Amino acid sequence: MGNNLFAPLEHIDYTKSPTDINSDLIAPNYSRGLSSLFDRIVFFLTGFIAGFIILYIFYKIIPLSICGGVLFGISYILIAMQNTIKKRLLKLRMQFLDLLEALSVSMRAGSPILKALQSAKHDLLLIYPSDSDIIIELDIIVGKFDNGVPLSVSFLDWANRCGLEDIASFASIYATIEGKSSRAAKIIRETQQIIADKIEIEMEIETMMTATKNEVNIMLFMPLAILGVIGYLGAGFMDAIYTTATGRIVATIGLALFITSYIMARKISDIKL
């Protein structure tokens, strides 16, 4: 087939996807992570401690450091929850790849798509818990089909909810071939291979960037360590920073540069799904 499997998706109308019909299952909400209240408390404390230390190094004003720590803590809750969403989607992506592989094997054995989905669910239950996203999605898709909803519409609805390009591409392909092609097994197998190759390339890029990310982290936080050491062991060398108006301005500029550098480093090193 080739890379034309991943054609533009502008023609897909996701708005026509139905909600669950006669089903007790609730479709997973991928706009939020799976963090608990305890996790959020840990996120807040982590951000608070980091914010307090950074502001204290720059200003040595405890009330300001506490207020800044609270703001950092609240901000870090949002950042950490976004990271949990990303991790959830990464996990779903790998689960989806396993689903395609199981579908391909089952359909090569001559099973129709619905039977292949049921067989794939049985296989996936051997490696994933019953409350994992992929198992819940399979239950929803099969349940909708039993109520007369075409599989293509269910796949499109899934793609719309999770926002993953790979699932959207598969949904587009299946919507095109549903009931029209006797080569469905081959098409699904080729789709699985293309997605697997794409994920493998991205994992190689991520591996190569790991060392660079570590170097960036060292370069970002080394100035903080130097400031902290000089501030406490410099025998008054840094007093002008903490006692004069000019020193406060310099400290504020330095803090702004640090935050800007951190944000830019994270954006540059971030790999989109």
Secondary structure as a PSIPRED ss2 file (coil, helix, strand):
# PSIPRED VFORMAT (PSIPRED V4.0)

   1 M C   1.000  0.000  0.000
   2 G C   1.000  0.000  0.000
   3 N H   0.000  1.000  0.000
   4 N H   0.000  1.000  0.000
   5 L H   0.000  1.000  0.000
   6 F C   1.000  0.000  0.000
   7 A C   1.000  0.000  0.000
   8 P C   1.000  0.000  0.000
   9 L C   1.000  0.000  0.000
  10 E C   1.000  0.000  0.000
  11 H C   1.000  0.000  0.000
  12 I C   1.000  0.000  0.000
  13 D C   1.000  0.000  0.000
  14 Y H   0.000  1.000  0.000
  15 T H   0.000  1.000  0.000
  16 K H   0.000  1.000  0.000
  17 S C   1.000  0.000  0.000
  18 P C   1.000  0.000  0.000
  19 T C   1.000  0.000  0.000
  20 D C   1.000  0.000  0.000
  21 I C   1.000  0.000  0.000
  22 N C   1.000  0.000  0.000
  23 S C   1.000  0.000  0.000
  24 D C   1.000  0.000  0.000
  25 L C   1.000  0.000  0.000
  26 I C   1.000  0.000  0.000
  27 A C   1.000  0.000  0.000
  28 P C   1.000  0.000  0.000
  29 N C   1.000  0.000  0.000
  30 Y C   1.000  0.000  0.000
  31 S C   1.000  0.000  0.000
  32 R C   1.000  0.000  0.000
  33 G C   1.000  0.000  0.000
  34 L C   1.000  0.000  0.000
  35 S C   1.000  0.000  0.000
  36 S C   1.000  0.000  0.000
  37 L H   0.000  1.000  0.000
  38 F H   0.000  1.000  0.000
  39 D H   0.000  1.000  0.000
  40 R H   0.000  1.000  0.000
  41 I H   0.000  1.000  0.000
  42 V H   0.000  1.000  0.000
  43 F H   0.000  1.000  0.000
  44 F H   0.000  1.000  0.000
  45 L H   0.000  1.000  0.000
  46 T H   0.000  1.000  0.000
  47 G H   0.000  1.000  0.000
  48 F H   0.000  1.000  0.000
  49 I H   0.000  1.000  0.000
  50 A H   0.000  1.000  0.000
  51 G H   0.000  1.000  0.000
  52 F H   0.000  1.000  0.000
  53 I H   0.000  1.000  0.000
  54 I H   0.000  1.000  0.000
  55 L H   0.000  1.000  0.000
  56 Y H   0.000  1.000  0.000
  57 I H   0.000  1.000  0.000
  58 F H   0.000  1.000  0.000
  59 Y H   0.000  1.000  0.000
  60 K C   1.000  0.000  0.000
  61 I C   1.000  0.000  0.000
  62 I H   0.000  1.000  0.000
  63 P H   0.000  1.000  0.000
  64 L H   0.000  1.000  0.000
  65 S H   0.000  1.000  0.000
  66 I H   0.000  1.000  0.000
  67 C H   0.000  1.000  0.000
  68 G H   0.000  1.000  0.000
  69 G H   0.000  1.000  0.000
  70 V H   0.000  1.000  0.000
  71 L H   0.000  1.000  0.000
  72 F H   0.000  1.000  0.000
  73 G H   0.000  1.000  0.000
  74 I H   0.000  1.000  0.000
  75 S H   0.000  1.000  0.000
  76 Y H   0.000  1.000  0.000
  77 I H   0.000  1.000  0.000
  78 L H   0.000  1.000  0.000
  79 I H   0.000  1.000  0.000
  80 A H   0.000  1.000  0.000
  81 M H   0.000  1.000  0.000
  82 Q H   0.000  1.000  0.000
  83 N H   0.000  1.000  0.000
  84 T H   0.000  1.000  0.000
  85 I H   0.000  1.000  0.000
  86 K H   0.000  1.000  0.000
  87 K H   0.000  1.000  0.000
  88 R H   0.000  1.000  0.000
  89 L H   0.000  1.000  0.000
  90 L H   0.000  1.000  0.000
  91 K H   0.000  1.000  0.000
  92 L H   0.000  1.000  0.000
  93 R H   0.000  1.000  0.000
  94 M H   0.000  1.000  0.000
  95 Q H   0.000  1.000  0.000
  96 F H   0.000  1.000  0.000
  97 L H   0.000  1.000  0.000
  98 D H   0.000  1.000  0.000
  99 L H   0.000  1.000  0.000
 100 L H   0.000  1.000  0.000
 101 E H   0.000  1.000  0.000
 102 A H   0.000  1.000  0.000
 103 L H   0.000  1.000  0.000
 104 S H   0.000  1.000  0.000
 105 V H   0.000  1.000  0.000
 106 S H   0.000  1.000  0.000
 107 M H   0.000  1.000  0.000
 108 R H   0.000  1.000  0.000
 109 A C   1.000  0.000  0.000
 110 G C   1.000  0.000  0.000
 111 S C   1.000  0.000  0.000
 112 P C   1.000  0.000  0.000
 113 I H   0.000  1.000  0.000
 114 L H   0.000  1.000  0.000
 115 K H   0.000  1.000  0.000
 116 A H   0.000  1.000  0.000
 117 L H   0.000  1.000  0.000
 118 Q H   0.000  1.000  0.000
 119 S H   0.000  1.000  0.000
 120 A H   0.000  1.000  0.000
 121 K H   0.000  1.000  0.000
 122 H H   0.000  1.000  0.000
 123 D H   0.000  1.000  0.000
 124 L H   0.000  1.000  0.000
 125 L C   1.000  0.000  0.000
 126 L C   1.000  0.000  0.000
 127 I C   1.000  0.000  0.000
 128 Y C   1.000  0.000  0.000
 129 P C   1.000  0.000  0.000
 130 S C   1.000  0.000  0.000
 131 D C   1.000  0.000  0.000
 132 S C   1.000  0.000  0.000
 133 D H   0.000  1.000  0.000
 134 I H   0.000  1.000  0.000
 135 I H   0.000  1.000  0.000
 136 I H   0.000  1.000  0.000
 137 E H   0.000  1.000  0.000
 138 L H   0.000  1.000  0.000
 139 D H   0.000  1.000  0.000
 140 I H   0.000  1.000  0.000
 141 I H   0.000  1.000  0.000
 142 V H   0.000  1.000  0.000
 143 G H   0.000  1.000  0.000
 144 K H   0.000  1.000  0.000
 145 F H   0.000  1.000  0.000
 146 D H   0.000  1.000  0.000
 147 N C   1.000  0.000  0.000
 148 G C   1.000  0.000  0.000
 149 V C   1.000  0.000  0.000
 150 P C   1.000  0.000  0.000
 151 L H   0.000  1.000  0.000
 152 S H   0.000  1.000  0.000
 153 V H   0.000  1.000  0.000
 154 S H   0.000  1.000  0.000
 155 F H   0.000  1.000  0.000
 156 L H   0.000  1.000  0.000
 157 D H   0.000  1.000  0.000
 158 W H   0.000  1.000  0.000
 159 A H   0.000  1.000  0.000
 160 N H   0.000  1.000  0.000
 161 R H   0.000  1.000  0.000
 162 C H   0.000  1.000  0.000
 163 G C   1.000  0.000  0.000
 164 L C   1.000  0.000  0.000
 165 E H   0.000  1.000  0.000
 166 D H   0.000  1.000  0.000
 167 I H   0.000  1.000  0.000
 168 A H   0.000  1.000  0.000
 169 S H   0.000  1.000  0.000
 170 F H   0.000  1.000  0.000
 171 A H   0.000  1.000  0.000
 172 S H   0.000  1.000  0.000
 173 I H   0.000  1.000  0.000
 174 Y H   0.000  1.000  0.000
 175 A H   0.000  1.000  0.000
 176 T H   0.000  1.000  0.000
 177 I H   0.000  1.000  0.000
 178 E C   1.000  0.000  0.000
 179 G C   1.000  0.000  0.000
 180 K C   1.000  0.000  0.000
 181 S C   1.000  0.000  0.000
 182 S C   1.000  0.000  0.000
 183 R C   1.000  0.000  0.000
 184 A H   0.000  1.000  0.000
 185 A H   0.000  1.000  0.000
 186 K H   0.000  1.000  0.000
 187 I H   0.000  1.000  0.000
 188 I H   0.000  1.000  0.000
 189 R H   0.000  1.000  0.000
 190 E H   0.000  1.000  0.000
 191 T H   0.000  1.000  0.000
 192 Q H   0.000  1.000  0.000
 193 Q H   0.000  1.000  0.000
 194 I H   0.000  1.000  0.000
 195 I H   0.000  1.000  0.000
 196 A H   0.000  1.000  0.000
 197 D H   0.000  1.000  0.000
 198 K H   0.000  1.000  0.000
 199 I H   0.000  1.000  0.000
 200 E H   0.000  1.000  0.000
 201 I H   0.000  1.000  0.000
 202 E H   0.000  1.000  0.000
 203 M H   0.000  1.000  0.000
 204 E H   0.000  1.000  0.000
 205 I H   0.000  1.000  0.000
 206 E H   0.000  1.000  0.000
 207 T H   0.000  1.000  0.000
 208 M H   0.000  1.000  0.000
 209 M H   0.000  1.000  0.000
 210 T H   0.000  1.000  0.000
 211 A H   0.000  1.000  0.000
 212 T H   0.000  1.000  0.000
 213 K H   0.000  1.000  0.000
 214 N H   0.000  1.000  0.000
 215 E H   0.000  1.000  0.000
 216 V H   0.000  1.000  0.000
 217 N H   0.000  1.000  0.000
 218 I H   0.000  1.000  0.000
 219 M H   0.000  1.000  0.000
 220 L H   0.000  1.000  0.000
 221 F H   0.000  1.000  0.000
 222 M H   0.000  1.000  0.000
 223 P H   0.000  1.000  0.000
 224 L H   0.000  1.000  0.000
 225 A H   0.000  1.000  0.000
 226 I H   0.000  1.000  0.000
 227 L H   0.000  1.000  0.000
 228 G H   0.000  1.000  0.000
 229 V H   0.000  1.000  0.000
 230 I H   0.000  1.000  0.000
 231 G H   0.000  1.000  0.000
 232 Y H   0.000  1.000  0.000
 233 L H   0.000  1.000  0.000
 234 G C   1.000  0.000  0.000
 235 A C   1.000  0.000  0.000
 236 G C   1.000  0.000  0.000
 237 F C   1.000  0.000  0.000
 238 M C   1.000  0.000  0.000
 239 D H   0.000  1.000  0.000
 240 A H   0.000  1.000  0.000
 241 I H   0.000  1.000  0.000
 242 Y H   0.000  1.000  0.000
 243 T H   0.000  1.000  0.000
 244 T C   1.000  0.000  0.000
 245 A H   0.000  1.000  0.000
 246 T H   0.000  1.000  0.000
 247 G H   0.000  1.000  0.000
 248 R H   0.000  1.000  0.000
 249 I H   0.000  1.000  0.000
 250 V H   0.000  1.000  0.000
 251 A H   0.000  1.000  0.000
 252 T H   0.000  1.000  0.000
 253 I H   0.000  1.000  0.000
 254 G H   0.000  1.000  0.000
 255 L H   0.000  1.000  0.000
 256 A H   0.000  1.000  0.000
 257 L H   0.000  1.000  0.000
 258 F H   0.000  1.000  0.000
 259 I H   0.000  1.000  0.000
 260 T H   0.000  1.000  0.000
 261 S H   0.000  1.000  0.000
 262 Y H   0.000  1.000  0.000
 263 I H   0.000  1.000  0.000
 264 M H   0.000  1.000  0.000
 265 A H   0.000  1.000  0.000
 266 R H   0.000  1.000  0.000
 267 K H   0.000  1.000  0.000
 268 I H   0.000  1.000  0.000
 269 S H   0.000  1.000  0.000
 270 D C   1.000  0.000  0.000
 271 I C   1.000  0.000  0.000
 272 K C   1.000  0.000  0.000
 273 L C   1.000  0.000  0.000
